[in-house]
Every structure is written in C-alpha cells, then in structure tokens.
C-alpha cells in the first residue's frame, strides 16, 4: 500500500503539475520515443549481465511486486524451526539426516511453510546442518566459514540492484539519444518546407525523450533499486540470524539461549521480546507458561523428594 501511495504522489506531482500549466496528454504521449529509450535500456541490461543475474533480478522484482515481507510471523517460524532442529541435534546430528536431506518432504519443515518458500535460506540452513554432521567443528571455525559464505551470497544478491542502478543512471543519456533522433527528423522537415508551427511541434516531441529518460531514472528505476537493496539486506539478516544460532549452539549453549542469540539480530520493528519467544516455545512444547505454576510444580517435586 505504501508503494502505491508513493507512485500516486510521483505521478500526481509530475503530470498533475504539467496539466495545471496547460499541457495536454497528446503532447507527452510519444510511444516511439518510449520504445527507443526502454528498448535501449533493456538491450544494455542484457548485454552487460550474465543470465543468472538477470534471473535473480526478475526474482527480486517479483518479490517486491507481490509485497513479500519478512514480518513477525516469518520470524516466529524461522526461530521455532531452528529451535526444533537444535532439539533434534541434541540427540545426535544423525537424527537430522531424514529432515535435512529432503526438507520439503520433512513433516518438521512442513510446519513452517514461510521458510520453505525461501529456497536460498532453506539451502543455507540444511547445508550448514550437514556441515556440522560431517565432523567436529568448533564455534570459531564455523563462524569463519559462515561469515565468508554470507559475504559471497550478499555480493551475488546485491549485483542485480547495482546493474539495474547503472541502467537507471544511463536513462537520461538514452533520453538525449531519442531527443537527438527527433531533432534529426525535425531538420528533415525543415528541408521539406515545414511551417514554423510544425517545426515547433516536432521539437517539442523530441524534447519529450529527455523528459522520459530523466523520469525513468529518478522516478522509477532509482526507487526500485533501493527497494531491491532493502530486500537483499532483509534476506541477509535472516541468514545472519541462522548463523548466530548455529555458532552459539556449537559453542555449547542450550537451544533456548542459541535461539535468543539469533532473535537479537532481527530488525527492531519485528523483533520479538524474550518473553514472547518463550511463549512461542512453550506453546510449541505444550507447556504451561505461568511462573507460579512452574514454582508450585518444583516445590511439589521437592516436597516429595524430602
């Protein structure tokens, strides 16, 4: 909704101001110049990027259009999935084989569909549980391995935004290119005996190309690149959460403390409190969350022992 409001503000300000100054729609509707500018930009994008970057670019744009967000429910599912995996790992990492080898078929993973919808995050989780199961690795070694992997992933995922940003910066130049072609056509009409009114109309149409290039650059592509960068940062934050949970677990901390260490890296606007995390885990395990009841149960056990 926020993005739609922003688009309406941009369109209303630019084109509303133009119409208020007495402009008419037909004066700025130049489909041929649109084809020249958009086609040149698309061609440059294809020339300058390998196929996997273009595919990732389309994937990120699709996520933005479908408003896919990493909200508090996503964080709940991610943290609880990691908690359940650590609980299984406490009985031996071999117990995880059936789950990490085919996560989409695992009933454990199927309880967390939002995580299953993220193939890169899912691969990061299962690959590193496999790494831990292959042999002894201490917390320092694991942290170093994961940091290098996350850096490589982030560099690759931010490339589409960088490439699209370069095309956005080139859009004013493509607009000038379309304007120059329009002026060339205008000069030919002068040679053919065009009137001053016809010449002015052709020059005005040619200048629309410059307008389109600048508008595409600052009104559309630059905000889109910014949204793509934020999306990549959010995905990176999710993987950082998983990294911290795994490193804390390998350091010998209990599952709840490991999950809490990951919770601390969640963005502030969706970060659950420790008490909320405890409630989620208690609900998962079917335990009563009332401290007084816990104390009475402990007291009862102590009385019986006495």
Helices and strands as residue ranges (DSSP letters): H 2-20, H 25-28, H 31-48, H 51-65, H 72-89, G 93-96, H 97-100, G 103-105, H 107-110, H 113-116, H 119-134, H 139-157, H 159-191, H 196-215, I 216-221, H 222-250, H 255-263, H 274-285, H 291-305
